[in-house]
Amino acid sequence: QLQAYGGGLVQPGGSLRLSCAASGRGFRINAWAWYRQAPGKQREVVARISNTHSTAYADSVKGRFTISRDNAKNTMYLQMNSLKPEDTAVYYCNADIVLLGGGHFDSWGQGTQVTVSS
C-alpha cells in the first residue's frame, strides 16, 4: 500500500516536499514515479526514478523538481521548488512493486492536493 502526503497550499515561487511511503512486507520497489492530474486534464507523469536512481522529468518541471528515493525506508520524495500556478493538481505516487516470492504489480497512492495560489 502506498501513502502519499505533503501537499498543501503554497504561494507562487514557494516550495513543497511530497513523500510517498510503501508499507507491507515481502517486496521491493523497482521504479517509482510521480504523476499529477489537474482539473479537466489527463493524468501526466511528472518524474520517474529507477532502481539505479536514474531520473527523468517532464519538461515543464525540469530544473524545479527533484525526485529521490530511500530504499531502506521504501519511500520516495518529490522536492518542488519555484512552484507555479500551473503546478496545481492532485499528485499521485506510483510504484512498480516486485514481490520477493515472484511477480510484480503496479501500485498507486491515494493522491495529495497541491495548490499554488496567491
C-alpha positions as CSV (number, residue, x, y, z in Angstrom):
1,Q,0.0,0.0,0.0
2,L,1.3,3.5,-0.9
3,Q,0.6,6.5,1.2
4,A,1.3,10.0,-0.3
5,Y,1.5,13.1,1.8
6,G,2.9,16.6,1.9
7,G,0.6,18.5,-0.3
8,G,-0.9,21.8,0.6
9,L,-1.4,25.5,-0.4
10,V,1.6,27.5,-1.3
11,Q,2.3,30.8,-2.9
12,P,3.9,31.1,-6.4
13,G,7.6,30.7,-6.1
14,G,7.3,28.6,-2.9
15,S,8.3,25.1,-2.2
16,L,6.7,21.8,-1.1
17,R,8.1,18.4,-0.5
18,L,5.9,15.4,-1.2
19,S,6.6,11.9,0.2
20,C,5.2,8.5,-0.6
21,A,5.8,5.5,1.6
22,A,5.2,1.9,0.8
23,S,4.0,-0.3,3.6
24,G,3.9,-4.1,4.0
25,R,6.4,-6.9,3.8
26,G,8.0,-9.2,1.2
27,F,8.6,-6.8,-1.6
28,R,11.0,-4.3,-3.0
29,I,10.3,-1.3,-5.2
30,N,11.7,-1.4,-8.7
31,A,10.8,2.0,-10.1
32,W,8.9,5.0,-8.6
33,A,7.1,7.8,-10.3
34,W,5.0,10.9,-9.6
35,Y,2.0,11.8,-11.7
36,R,-0.3,14.7,-11.5
37,Q,-3.8,15.5,-12.7
38,A,-5.2,19.0,-12.9
39,P,-8.9,19.7,-13.2
40,G,-10.2,18.9,-16.7
41,K,-6.9,17.4,-17.8
42,Q,-5.4,14.0,-18.2
43,R,-3.1,12.5,-15.7
44,E,0.5,13.2,-16.7
45,V,3.9,11.8,-15.5
46,V,5.9,14.4,-13.6
47,A,9.1,12.5,-12.7
48,R,10.5,8.9,-12.5
49,I,13.3,7.3,-10.7
50,S,14.7,3.8,-11.4
51,N,16.1,1.3,-9.0
52,T,19.6,2.6,-10.0
53,H,18.5,6.1,-9.1
54,S,18.3,7.2,-12.7
55,T,15.8,10.1,-13.1
56,A,13.6,11.6,-15.7
57,Y,11.4,14.7,-15.6
58,A,8.6,16.3,-17.6
59,D,9.9,19.3,-19.5
60,S,7.5,21.5,-17.5
61,V,9.2,20.7,-14.2
62,K,12.9,20.3,-15.2
63,G,15.2,22.3,-13.0
64,R,12.5,22.9,-10.4
65,F,11.5,19.5,-9.2
66,T,13.8,16.8,-7.8
67,I,12.7,13.2,-7.3
68,S,14.6,10.9,-4.9
69,R,14.2,7.7,-3.0
70,D,15.2,6.0,0.2
71,N,15.3,2.2,-0.3
72,A,15.8,1.5,3.3
73,K,12.5,3.3,4.1
74,N,10.7,2.3,1.0
75,T,9.9,5.9,0.5
76,M,10.1,8.3,-2.4
77,Y,10.2,12.1,-2.4
78,L,9.4,15.0,-4.7
79,Q,11.0,18.3,-3.8
80,M,9.2,21.0,-5.7
81,N,10.7,24.5,-5.9
82,S,9.7,27.6,-7.7
83,L,6.2,26.5,-7.8
84,K,3.8,28.0,-10.4
85,P,0.0,28.2,-10.5
86,E,0.1,25.7,-13.4
87,D,1.6,23.1,-11.0
88,T,-1.7,23.0,-9.2
89,A,-3.0,19.4,-9.4
90,V,-3.6,16.2,-7.4
91,Y,-0.3,14.4,-7.2
92,Y,-0.2,10.6,-7.3
93,C,2.7,8.3,-6.5
94,N,3.2,5.1,-8.4
95,A,5.5,2.2,-7.8
96,D,6.5,-0.9,-9.7
97,I,6.5,-3.4,-6.8
98,V,8.4,-6.6,-7.1
99,L,7.3,-9.5,-4.8
100,L,10.2,-11.4,-3.3
101,G,8.3,-14.6,-4.0
102,G,7.9,-13.8,-7.6
103,G,5.8,-11.4,-9.8
104,H,5.3,-7.7,-9.7
105,F,2.5,-5.2,-9.9
106,D,1.7,-1.6,-10.3
107,S,0.6,0.3,-7.2
108,W,-0.9,3.8,-6.8
109,G,-1.1,6.1,-3.8
110,Q,-4.3,8.0,-3.0
111,G,-3.2,11.4,-4.2
112,T,-2.3,14.6,-2.4
113,Q,-3.6,18.0,-3.5
114,V,-1.1,20.7,-4.4
115,T,-2.5,24.2,-4.8
116,V,-0.3,27.1,-5.9
117,S,-2.0,30.4,-5.5
118,S,-1.5,33.8,-4.1
